[in-house]
Amino acid sequence: STFCTVNPEVHSESVSCPCVCLAGKITVCAFHSQKTGLQFGNATSYLNLEKLGEGTYATVYKGISRINGHLVALKVIHMKTEEGIPFTAIREASLLKGLKHANIVLLHDIIHTRESLTFVFEYVQTDLAQYMIQHPGGLHSYNIRLFMFQLLRGLSYIHSRRILHRDLKPQNLLISYLGELKLADFGLARSKSIPCQTYSAEVVTLWYRPPDVLMGSTDYSTALDIWGAGCIFIEMLQGSPAFPGVADVFEQLLKIWAVSLIITLYYLVYYFILKKLNK
């Protein structure tokens, strides 16, 4: 046995315990967990290790649970007093609490204080965007098949529960060191089981938004996510986004139409060549 280093103040140096550190996970002994009295839902139960990223509404940290020693990702949403909790955060929490699947990021805990709302997620080492940067020029065909299978399996799971992700992009697909892919960031997700006449057209990052939604359609379904998955598939194949570098909706549509026109012309030429050969 070794000395407990998770929270040394609970043990004297003369007391040993079976706390060990394996593969980034600290296994905490029963004595340690009982003495600390740490509980889920308490901010003191987690320690920030480093900042991973920062967005408009939230900051994400790599952290560690003092309850069980597991590495976690802490998504801290700072609340403005006059506005309260952002509605997207409420939606994300309510949806993720009911989703348990190997290809969906796991929500461990929620911490609510006067100043912030913190989501405690399982820690996943990187995302697909970073992975593609580390492997430029397109991914190996085996990895593409592996990632696409997991992406479509995760989408099948949420779609079977009448949930649309509505923000598929490489940054929102987490990748573990074992090659596991997990859907993350459900801030724009929406449950179709909730009665609603129309949805917003302001969903999905521009590069991954389908033509009908770009043109203002608010009557869409699971095809919205499938289009995004297709764009990600192309990006993994060629090593660059399918429809990149545009500033507004009209330019995005032109990018899509240009590619569609080339494909249409290709098949027309192919059709007429076959027709001529068959005469």
BAMARLUM-27064 format. One record per residue (C-alpha): residue number from 1; residue in three letters; x, z, y. Coordinates in steps of 0.2 Angstrom, whole numbers, plus 2048, in hexadecimal, padded with zeros to 3 digits. Layout:
<bazas>
     n   res   east    up   north
   NUM   ALA      X     Z       Y
...
</bazas>
This chain:
<bazas>
     n   res   east    up   north
     1   SER    800   800     800
     2   THR    805   7FD     812
     3   PHE    802   806     823
     4   CYS    7F2   801     82C
     5   THR    7F8   7F7     83B
     6   VAL    7E6   7F2     841
     7   ASN    7E3   801     84B
     8   PRO    7F2   80D     848
     9   GLU    7EA   81C     851
    10   VAL    7DF   81F     843
    11   HIS    7ED   823     837
    12   SER    7FC   82D     839
    13   GLU    80C   825     832
    14   SER    80C   831     823
    15   VAL    7FB   829     81E
    16   SER    7FB   819     815
    17   CYS    7EC   80D     811
    18   PRO    7EA   7FD     808
    19   CYS    7E8   7F3     818
    20   VAL    7F1   7E2     815
    21   CYS    7F3   7D2     81F
    22   LEU    7F0   7C2     816
    23   ALA    7EE   7B0     81D
    24   GLY    7EA   7B7     82E
    25   LYS    7DD   7C3     827
    26   ILE    7DF   7D6     828
    27   THR    7D6   7DF     81A
    28   VAL    7D1   7F0     821
    29   CYS    7D0   7FF     816
    30   ALA    7C0   80A     814
    31   PHE    7C9   819     81D
    32   HIS    7CD   80E     82C
    33   SER    7BC   807     82E
    34   GLN    7B4   818     82C
    35   LYS    7BF   820     839
    36   THR    7BD   813     846
    37   GLY    7AA   813     845
    38   LEU    7AA   801     84C
    39   GLN    799   7F8     84B
    40   PHE    793   7E6     84D
    41   GLY    78C   7E2     85E
    42   ASN    799   7ED     867
    43   ALA    7A6   7E5     872
    44   THR    7B3   7F2     86D
    45   SER    7B2   7EB     85B
    46   TYR    7BC   7DB     860
    47   LEU    7CD   7D8     868
    48   ASN    7D1   7C8     872
    49   LEU    7E2   7C0     86C
    50   GLU    7E3   7B0     876
    51   LYS    7D8   7A4     880
    52   LEU    7D3   794     877
    53   GLY    7CA   78B     884
    54   GLU    7BE   78D     893
    55   GLY    7AF   783     898
    56   THR    7A2   784     8A6
    57   TYR    798   792     89F
    58   ALA    7A3   79A     892
    59   THR    7B5   79F     88D
    60   VAL    7BA   79F     87B
    61   TYR    7C7   7AB     874
    62   LYS    7D0   7AD     864
    63   GLY    7CD   7BF     85E
    64   ILE    7CD   7CB     850
    65   SER    7C0   7D6     849
    66   ARG    7C5   7E9     849
    67   ILE    7B7   7EB     83C
    68   ASN    7BE   7E1     82E
    69   GLY    7CE   7D9     835
    70   HIS    7C7   7C7     835
    71   LEU    7CC   7BA     842
    72   VAL    7BE   7B5     84D
    73   ALA    7BA   7A9     85B
    74   LEU    7B2   7B2     86A
    75   LYS    7A7   7A8     875
    76   VAL    7A5   7B2     885
    77   ILE    796   7AC     890
    78   HIS    798   7B4     8A2
    79   MET    786   7B7     8A9
    80   LYS    781   7B6     8BB
    81   THR    777   7C5     8C0
    82   GLU    769   7BA     8C8
    83   GLU    768   7AE     8BA
    84   GLY    76A   7B9     8AB
    85   ILE    76E   7B2     89A
    86   PRO    76F   79F     899
    87   PHE    761   797     890
    88   THR    76E   78C     886
    89   ALA    776   79C     87F
    90   ILE    765   7A3     87A
    91   ARG    761   793     871
    92   GLU    772   792     868
    93   ALA    771   7A4     862
    94   SER    75F   7A2     85C
    95   LEU    764   793     852
    96   LEU    774   798     84B
    97   LYS    76D   7A9     845
    98   GLY    763   79F     838
    99   LEU    770   792     833
   100   LYS    77B   797     824
   101   HIS    785   788     81D
   102   ALA    796   784     819
   103   ASN    797   776     826
   104   ILE    78F   780     834
   105   VAL    79A   78C     83E
   106   LEU    795   79E     839
   107   LEU    78E   7AA     847
   108   HIS    794   7BC     842
   109   ASP    78F   7C6     851
   110   ILE    787   7C6     862
   111   ILE    78D   7D2     870
   112   HIS    782   7D5     87F
   113   THR    789   7DE     88F
   114   ARG    784   7DE     8A1
   115   GLU    791   7D2     8A6
   116   SER    792   7C6     897
   117   LEU    78B   7C0     886
   118   THR    798   7BE     878
   119   PHE    795   7B4     868
   120   VAL    7A1   7B8     85A
   121   PHE    7A4   7A9     84F
   122   GLU    7AF   7A7     840
   123   TYR    7C0   7A1     845
   124   VAL    7C4   78F     841
   125   GLN    7D5   789     845
   126   THR    7D2   778     84E
   127   ASP    7C5   76B     852
   128   LEU    7C4   758     84E
   129   ALA    7CA   753     85F
   130   GLN    7DA   75D     85E
   131   TYR    7DC   757     84C
   132   MET    7DB   745     851
   133   ILE    7E8   748     85F
   134   GLN    7F4   74F     852
   135   HIS    7F1   73F     847
   136   PRO    7F0   730     853
   137   GLY    7EC   71F     84E
   138   GLY    7DD   723     842
   139   LEU    7DB   730     834
   140   HIS    7DF   72D     822
   141   SER    7D0   725     819
   142   TYR    7CF   734     80D
   143   ASN    7CE   740     81C
   144   ILE    7C1   735     824
   145   ARG    7B6   736     814
   146   LEU    7B8   748     813
   147   PHE    7B3   74C     825
   148   MET    7A5   740     825
   149   PHE    79E   747     815
   150   GLN    79E   758     81D
   151   LEU    797   753     82E
   152   LEU    789   74A     826
   153   ARG    785   758     81A
   154   GLY    785   764     829
   155   LEU    779   758     832
   156   SER    76E   757     823
   157   TYR    76D   76A     822
   158   ILE    767   76C     834
   159   HIS    75C   75D     834
   160   SER    753   763     825
   161   ARG    74F   773     82F
   162   ARG    749   767     83E
   163   ILE    758   76B     849
   164   LEU    761   75E     854
   165   HIS    773   762     859
   166   ARG    772   756     868
   167   ASP    785   758     86C
   168   LEU    78F   751     85F
   169   LYS    7A1   74D     864
   170   PRO    7B2   750     85C
   171   GLN    7B5   760     867
   172   ASN    7A5   768     85F
   173   LEU    7AB   765     84D
   174   LEU    7B7   773     847
   175   ILE    7C4   76F     83A
   176   SER    7CC   77D     82F
   177   TYR    7DD   77D     827
   178   LEU    7D4   779     817
   179   GLY    7CC   76A     81D
   180   GLU    7BB   772     820
   181   LEU    7B0   76A     82E
   182   LYS    7A3   775     837
   183   LEU    797   770     844
   184   ALA    798   77B     853
   185   ASP    791   77D     865
   186   PHE    77E   77D     863
   187   GLY    77B   780     876
   188   LEU    772   76F     877
   189   ALA    76A   770     866
   190   ARG    757   770     865
   191   SER    74B   774     857
   192   LYS    73D   767     855
   193   SER    732   774     84D
   194   ILE    72F   77B     85F
   195   PRO    720   771     867
   196   CYS    727   766     874
   197   GLN    720   755     87B
   198   THR    731   74E     881
   199   TYR    744   753     880
   200   SER    751   751     88D
   201   ALA    75B   741     88F
   202   GLU    76A   74A     896
   203   VAL    771   74F     885
   204   VAL    780   74A     87B
   205   THR    791   746     884
   206   LEU    790   734     88B
   207   TRP    79C   72C     87F
   208   TYR    791   732     870
   209   ARG    780   72F     877
   210   PRO    775   721     86F
   211   PRO    76E   712     87A
   212   ASP    75C   718     87A
   213   VAL    760   729     881
   214   LEU    76C   721     88D
   215   MET    75D   717     894
   216   GLY    753   727     896
   217   SER    74A   729     886
   218   THR    744   73B     882
   219   ASP    73B   737     872
   220   TYR    749   738     865
   221   SER    74D   740     855
   222   THR    75B   742     848
   223   ALA    761   730     84C
   224   LEU    769   738     85C
   225   ASP    775   742     851
   226   ILE    778   733     845
   227   TRP    77E   728     853
   228   GLY    78A   736     859
   229   ALA    790   737     847
   230   GLY    793   724     846
   231   CYS    79D   725     856
   232   ILE    7A8   733     84F
   233   PHE    7AA   728     83F
   234   ILE    7B1   71A     849
   235   GLU    7BC   725     853
   236   MET    7C4   72C     843
   237   LEU    7C7   71B     83D
   238   GLN    7CF   713     84C
   239   GLY    7D6   723     854
   240   SER    7CD   720     865
   241   PRO    7BB   722     86B
   242   ALA    7AF   714     867
   243   PHE    7A8   713     879
   244   PRO    7B4   71C     884
   245   GLY    7BA   71D     896
   246   VAL    7A9   71A     8A0
   247   ALA    7A3   724     8AF
   248   ASP    790   721     8AE
   249   VAL    781   71C     8A3
   250   PHE    781   70A     8A8
   251   GLU    793   707     8A3
   252   GLN    791   711     893
   253   LEU    783   705     88F
   254   LEU    78E   6F6     893
   255   LYS    79B   6FC     887
   256   ILE    78E   6FE     879
   257   TRP    786   6ED     87D
   258   ALA    797   6E4     87D
   259   VAL    79C   6EB     86C
   260   SER    78A   6E7     865
   261   LEU    78B   6D5     86C
   262   ILE    79C   6D2     864
   263   ILE    795   6D8     853
   264   THR    785   6CE     855
   265   LEU    78F   6BE     859
   266   TYR    79A   6C1     84A
   267   TYR    78B   6C2     83E
   268   LEU    783   6B3     846
   269   VAL    793   6A9     844
   270   TYR    795   6AF     832
   271   TYR    783   6AB     82E
   272   PHE    784   699     835
   273   ILE    795   696     82B
   274   LEU    78C   69C     81B
   275   LYS    77D   691     81F
   276   LYS    789   682     821
   277   LEU    793   685     811
   278   ASN    783   687     807
   279   LYS    77C   675     80C
</bazas>
